[in-house]
Amino acid sequence: MTSTTEARALDTAVAPDRFARGWHCLGPAADFRDGKPHGIEGFGGKLVVWADTQGNLNVIDGYCRHMGGDLTQGSVKGDEIACPFHDWRWGGDGKCKAIPYARRIPLRARTQKYPAVERNGLLLIWHDPEGSEADMEILPPELDGIMDAETYTDWTWNVLDVPNAHCREIVDNVVDMAHFFYIHFAFPTNFRNVFEGHMATQFMESTGRPDMAGDGYGDEDLVLESEATYFGPAFMINWLKTDYKGFITDVVLINCHIPTSDNSFKLMYGLKVLKPEGVDEKTANYIGKKYSDMFGDGEQFYVDKADVTAEMTERFEFEVDTTKANEYWRSEVAENLAKKAAEDKAAETV
């Protein structure tokens, strides 16, 4: 038993040296269809992405199994990616397809492949440290009408490298009610979580902080309804509805990541806005850009599949009582507003 007077030390244990099983997003699919190989840091190494002659996107390990040449520095030749070192040609199935100067291809000339799927205009790949077949049953859902240019704005997409942090830190936000007040400048008036199967969902309703108008969610006239679901360990869809003085905006936000090492990851987020009726194209895209700027601000996924029990994935629901928190936060906001008013008055007399 730990003494109540003993200082609690932060746990700085070494992070697990394996990466989560599930679907991971690499970004908008269109970005990879330029006829060139693309390098992606991920899972402690490098991946190479390219489009074949049919437009299908392929993803394999970024280093040639012959002598370790960097395939991302190679070239696309037909349907294959060619190594810049000895011109070994690799297919999207992970097999060596040709060695132009050789009579035959070694039978064991194979590399790591990553099953790839396009969903809502985004490229997703399957990763499993146990090497299982891609589970198509747990793919993130198709979003109705999301790719209709007449209905939604184009994807805005942002990429951030996050060093010295494990990617589980970002997933923790699903259950972190209090950070919305301090980081996003919102009053969460309703907050609950639902966990079921491979999904973790956060339901939240909030209003803005009047002492932080113009930052994040910080405007007392802004009312937000949010439903955010992680579909597996690395891909979240957040459905948002904002009401600002009667002007309604519907937003679909993607928040996803790919681990680059056992203590770093690449954070990606993008969104589309349902074009408001009567708003022209330029204004709709401007709204999307502003939301993108604003948003810039449980289950253990690191076990073998055979060790996942029914108890781990059965439905669990928990609602946070926000009454006490909001009482304290409103008094803090009132103090901030009073302090600002006093400072403004003092400035007028100078």
C-alpha positions, 0 to 999 in steps of 0.5 A: 500500500502506498503512503498518502504522504508519499510523493507520486512519481510519474511512470517513465517506463519504456513504451511497448516495442510493438505497434497497434493492430488496426487500420491506419490512415496515410492521408488523402488518396489523391496525393499519391497518384502523381506517378512517383513513389512516396515515403511514409515514416511508420511503425519504426521504419519506412513505407513506400506508396505508389499508384499502378497503371490502373490507379490502385494504390500499393503500400509495401516496406520502404527498403528493398529486400535485396540489399536494402536500397531505399525504394522511396528513392526509386521510380515507378515502372509499369505496375511496380516500384523499381529499386534505385540500387539494382532495379529489382521490381516489386509489386503491391503483393510484396513479391519481386516481379522482375530483375532485368539483368537476371535469368530468374527471380529468387523464390523467397524474394518477398517483402512486407506488404500492407493491405490498402483500402480507400475510404471517403477519399483517404488511404488506409492500411492494415497493420498487425504485429501478428501478421493477420489478414486485414479485417474488413469488418472493422473498417471505418464506415463510408460517409454518405455524400462526403465525396460529393463536391456539390455538397461538401467542401474539399478535404483540408489536411494537416500533418504534425510530427509529434516527438517524445510522446506515445500515440496513446496520449492522443487517444486519451482525449476521448475520456478527458472532459476537463481539457476542453475547458483549458485547451479548447476554451469550452464549457462541456455541459454534457459529456459521456463515453460509450465503449463497444467492440473496437469503437470508443465514442465520446458524446459532448455538448458545450458552449464557449467561454466568454473570456476567450472569445475568438480562440478555439471554441471560446465564444459564449454564443457558440453552441456545439454538439459533438460525436467522436468515435475511434474506429480502432486505435488510430482513426477517429471520425468526429461529427460536429454541429455548431450553432452560432447565433442561429447559423448552423454548420455541420462538420466532419472531422478526421483525427488520425495518427500513425506511430513512427517509433515507440515514442513518436507519431505523426498526427493528421487531421482534416475536415469537410464542411457541409456547404451551407445553403445560400453560401457560395463556393469561396465562402464555404471553403473559407469556413472550412479553412477556419474550422481547420485552423480552430481544430489544430489546437480504456481498451488495451490495443497492444495485446495478441488477438487471442488474448482479447476477451469478451469482457474487454469489448462488451458495451460500457457507458459512462456519463460525467457529471459536469455540474461541479466542474462548471460551477468552478469554471464559471467563477474562474471565467467571471474573475478573468472578465473582471480582471480584463475590465479593470485592465481596460479601464486602467488603460483608458485613464493613462 
